[in-house]
Amino acid sequence: MQGRPVSFSRTTIVELMVPAYTNFGGKVHGGMLMSLMDKVAYACASKHAGNYCVTVSVDAVEFLAPVEVGEMVSMLASVNYVGSKSLVVGIKVIAEDIRSGVHRHTNTSYFTMVAKDPQGQTAIVPPLILESTDDVRRYCAALQRKRLRDHARSYMKDYRDNFVFDESIEQYLDKQRCSIDIKQ
Ligand SMILES: CC(C)(COP(=O)(O)OP(=O)(O)OC[C@H]1O[C@@H](n2cnc3c(N)ncnc32)[C@H](O)[C@@H]1OP(=O)(O)O)[C@@H](O)C(=O)NCCC(=O)NCCS
């Protein structure tokens, strides 16, 4: 299968933050931004794959700064990594104050998407051609995140499988701001 360069599927969505997108604090709702990120990830991944893609997991959604109504938000997406049937789209979110022209980087997230063929079966995606040192850095970072996630997943599975509720738990939770009050 022939590879596709990162630039082939690089995608940007730009959207004005209107009052309908606000939460009770008057800032743009985090769920609204997540929905836009999912949309741009879908477009970027599907373009690279040549097939529609579904979202499987999202890494590291951290809202580092609030987004204000009236700001112009750009979602810059590119394929960072490809596996066999999955790919990772990195999304950088930039908010711009239209009047001052000041840009703020509000968050970066990584969406893992899986390609599906028209029959709904998972499909192989084309290899990725890295065209810059940034592309290489992002690819290597995605590999590292994948390794960390695999490690965390197996660690948490072991933890869940071996969890025992006994007197040591009270000690474990000693400095936590919780108390145990289990009704029979
Ligand atoms: C995504 C989905 C097709 C994977 O099914 P599956 O039977 O695990 O498929 P496969 O075993 O063939 O795995 C396909 C790829 O998905 C990856 N994958 C599966 N689960 C994953 C997870 N939790 N996190 C990251 N990658 C995952 C596998 O590593 C594999 O990648 P690779 O081919 O690049 O090595 C299936 O879980 C699904 O349909 N989920 C629902 C997706 C959806 O509807 N999203 C919208 C949410 S509303």
The ligand as an SDF file (V2000), in Angstrom:
LIG
                    3D

 48 50  0  0  0  0  0  0  0  0999 V2000
  -12.6470    0.7090   17.2760 C   0  0  0  0  0  0  0  0  0  0  0  0
  -13.0930   -0.7260   17.1450 C   0  0  0  0  0  0  0  0  0  0  0  0
  -13.5090   -0.9800   15.7200 C   0  0  0  0  0  0  0  0  0  0  0  0
  -11.9310   -1.6250   17.4820 C   0  0  0  0  0  0  0  0  0  0  0  0
  -12.3910   -2.9300   17.4010 O   0  0  0  0  0  0  0  0  0  0  0  0
  -11.3840   -4.1520   17.6370 P   0  0  0  0  0  0  0  0  0  0  0  0
  -12.1490   -5.3960   17.5010 O   0  0  0  0  0  0  0  0  0  0  0  0
  -10.6000   -3.9090   18.8830 O   0  0  0  0  0  0  0  0  0  0  0  0
  -10.4800   -4.0050   16.3620 O   0  0  0  0  0  0  0  0  0  0  0  0
   -9.0230   -4.5500   16.1800 P   0  0  0  0  0  0  0  0  0  0  0  0
   -8.6760   -5.5430   17.2530 O   0  0  0  0  0  0  0  0  0  0  0  0
   -8.9130   -4.9570   14.7460 O   0  0  0  0  0  0  0  0  0  0  0  0
   -8.1130   -3.2560   16.4410 O   0  0  0  0  0  0  0  0  0  0  0  0
   -8.0490   -2.2600   15.4810 C   0  0  0  0  0  0  0  0  0  0  0  0
   -7.1190   -1.1970   15.9830 C   0  0  0  0  0  0  0  0  0  0  0  0
   -7.7380   -0.4840   17.0460 O   0  0  0  0  0  0  0  0  0  0  0  0
   -6.8040   -0.3190   18.1010 C   0  0  0  0  0  0  0  0  0  0  0  0
   -7.5500   -0.2060   19.3390 N   0  0  0  0  0  0  0  0  0  0  0  0
   -8.5370   -1.0090   19.7780 C   0  0  0  0  0  0  0  0  0  0  0  0
   -8.9480   -0.5990   20.9930 N   0  0  0  0  0  0  0  0  0  0  0  0
   -8.2010    0.4850   21.3040 C   0  0  0  0  0  0  0  0  0  0  0  0
   -8.1540    1.3590   22.4130 C   0  0  0  0  0  0  0  0  0  0  0  0
   -8.9640    1.2160   23.4660 N   0  0  0  0  0  0  0  0  0  0  0  0
   -7.2770    2.3780   22.3940 N   0  0  0  0  0  0  0  0  0  0  0  0
   -6.4610    2.5570   21.3510 C   0  0  0  0  0  0  0  0  0  0  0  0
   -6.4500    1.7530   20.2650 N   0  0  0  0  0  0  0  0  0  0  0  0
   -7.3180    0.7330   20.2490 C   0  0  0  0  0  0  0  0  0  0  0  0
   -5.9720   -1.5620   18.0550 C   0  0  0  0  0  0  0  0  0  0  0  0
   -4.7380   -1.3500   18.7170 O   0  0  0  0  0  0  0  0  0  0  0  0
   -5.7990   -1.7200   16.5670 C   0  0  0  0  0  0  0  0  0  0  0  0
   -4.7740   -0.8420   16.1200 O   0  0  0  0  0  0  0  0  0  0  0  0
   -3.7210   -1.3200   15.0070 P   0  0  0  0  0  0  0  0  0  0  0  0
   -4.4810   -2.0830   13.9580 O   0  0  0  0  0  0  0  0  0  0  0  0
   -3.1750   -0.0430   14.4690 O   0  0  0  0  0  0  0  0  0  0  0  0
   -2.7050   -2.1380   15.7100 O   0  0  0  0  0  0  0  0  0  0  0  0
  -14.3040   -1.0310   18.0750 C   0  0  0  0  0  0  0  0  0  0  0  0
  -13.8600   -0.9590   19.4280 O   0  0  0  0  0  0  0  0  0  0  0  0
  -15.4320   -0.0490   17.8870 C   0  0  0  0  0  0  0  0  0  0  0  0
  -16.1670   -0.1070   16.9110 O   0  0  0  0  0  0  0  0  0  0  0  0
  -15.5950    0.8700   18.8700 N   0  0  0  0  0  0  0  0  0  0  0  0
  -16.6260    1.8980   18.7770 C   0  0  0  0  0  0  0  0  0  0  0  0
  -16.0930    3.1110   18.0290 C   0  0  0  0  0  0  0  0  0  0  0  0
  -17.1440    4.1750   17.9490 C   0  0  0  0  0  0  0  0  0  0  0  0
  -18.2920    3.9210   17.6770 O   0  0  0  0  0  0  0  0  0  0  0  0
  -16.6980    5.4110   18.2210 N   0  0  0  0  0  0  0  0  0  0  0  0
  -17.5700    6.5110   18.3210 C   0  0  0  0  0  0  0  0  0  0  0  0
  -17.8910    6.7030   19.7570 C   0  0  0  0  0  0  0  0  0  0  0  0
  -19.4550    7.4120   20.0170 S   0  0  0  0  0  0  0  0  0  0  0  0
  1  2  1  0
  2  3  1  0
  2  4  1  0
  2 36  1  0
  4  5  1  0
  5  6  1  0
  6  7  2  0
  6  8  1  0
  6  9  1  0
  9 10  1  0
 10 11  2  0
 10 12  1  0
 10 13  1  0
 13 14  1  0
 14 15  1  0
 15 16  1  0
 15 30  1  0
 16 17  1  0
 17 18  1  0
 17 28  1  0
 18 19  1  0
 18 27  1  0
 19 20  2  0
 20 21  1  0
 21 22  1  0
 21 27  2  0
 22 23  1  0
 22 24  2  0
 24 25  1  0
 25 26  2  0
 26 27  1  0
 28 29  1  0
 28 30  1  0
 30 31  1  0
 31 32  1  0
 32 33  2  0
 32 34  1  0
 32 35  1  0
 36 37  1  0
 36 38  1  0
 38 39  2  0
 38 40  1  0
 40 41  1  0
 41 42  1  0
 42 43  1  0
 43 44  2  0
 43 45  1  0
 45 46  1  0
 46 47  1  0
 47 48  1  0
M  END
$$$$
